[in-house]
Amino acid sequence: MFEEAALAAFDLAFSVNGTRVRRSLGASWDTPFEAVDPVRDFSWRKDGHGFAGWYYSSTMRDHVGYESWLERIG
């Protein structure tokens, strides 16, 4: 099936507690990506063009970083 092939065709790489993990997209459904380690620091400047910051997520019960308004409302 097309859906199964697409899920196996893409790999995700992320870090959990300092350990790099690489899995297929289909094997990553149970991964809460809001809780994995950030790949890089969030960076913004007061006079910059971006709209980065942190918001409190009641679902995560923690602050979640975003680098653009689109990520924040997504």
PyMOL commands that set and color helices and strands:
alter all, ss='L'
color gray80, all
select helices_A, chain A and resi 2-9+25-28+69-73
alter helices_A, ss='H'
color red, helices_A
select strands_A, chain A and resi 11-16+19-24+53-57+62-66
alter strands_A, ss='S'
color yellow, strands_A
deselect
rebuild
show_as cartoon
